[in-house]
């Protein structure tokens, strides 16, 4: 595993800052949609699959908006961009980002070169689809640790993302790596004292302002302290996912259930000066359930507070 130099990391941070400034000046709604006076320090979004209701896509968007969400993340590649943009305009719900819909079945670290080529093509198309939606981030699970040795999996994941970075630059869509239960960059059989060092090094090895982290607060509470992970990852974090988890039962929970210490998570996010999108990734439903999720987001992290 290549260790990033201090020079590479400094260049990454400088490039990120430069791109952030340029894009915000050009279009304040883009580049991770930082919080504003109207929205509070965290902007509530959710995965499209959580909206469970009959009707058109516009109806679904309106329901999420009524439930208290500002944004929604769609699935790529293969989205109908015209339909989605019409639904966004009619509802006022922002399409803030997307999620790759292929990365478990066709993995970038698969031993098969053919499968990896298919995954890469879908990643590139997903970035273009995301741009067509007017969104600026695409969530990616880069692979699975069981696809080979640690070195093989790492090298395949890095190679795939490096191949896609020119498309990310062209489309102005960032590739955001999510921390998930994929036996990659942590020890799935390990204890609860693991750190985010490997994930941070992976992002730094890619050495691009167009690659960051969509940090899932609940996913690794089983393996480490979310507040410590947040401080280690720092401004590599461009967006957040959120769910609850109970170490006692070893199960995911509703956001405000389980045993995550949300006060320490909030303080860590404040310490790294994070503002922007917070995506719910929990069981969805109709209006009542989505309103509950929205309230739980506020209860956990007080989304409406000022920057």
ABEGO torsion letter per residue (X at the ends): XBBBBAAAAAAAAAAAAAAAAAAAAABAABGGGBBBAAAEABBBBBBAAABBBBEBAAAAAAAAAAAGBABBBBBOBGBBAAAAAAAAAAAGBBBABBBBAAAAABBAABABAAAAAAAAAAAAAAAAAAAAAGBABBBBBAEBAAAEBAAAAAAAAAAAAAAAAAAAAAAGBBBBBBBBBAGBGBBAABBAABBAAAAAAAAAAAGBAABBBBBBAAAAAAABBAAAAAAAAEAABABBBBBBBBAAAGBBBBAABEABBAAAAAAAAAAAGBBEBBBBBBBBEBAAAAAAAAAAAAAAAGAABBX
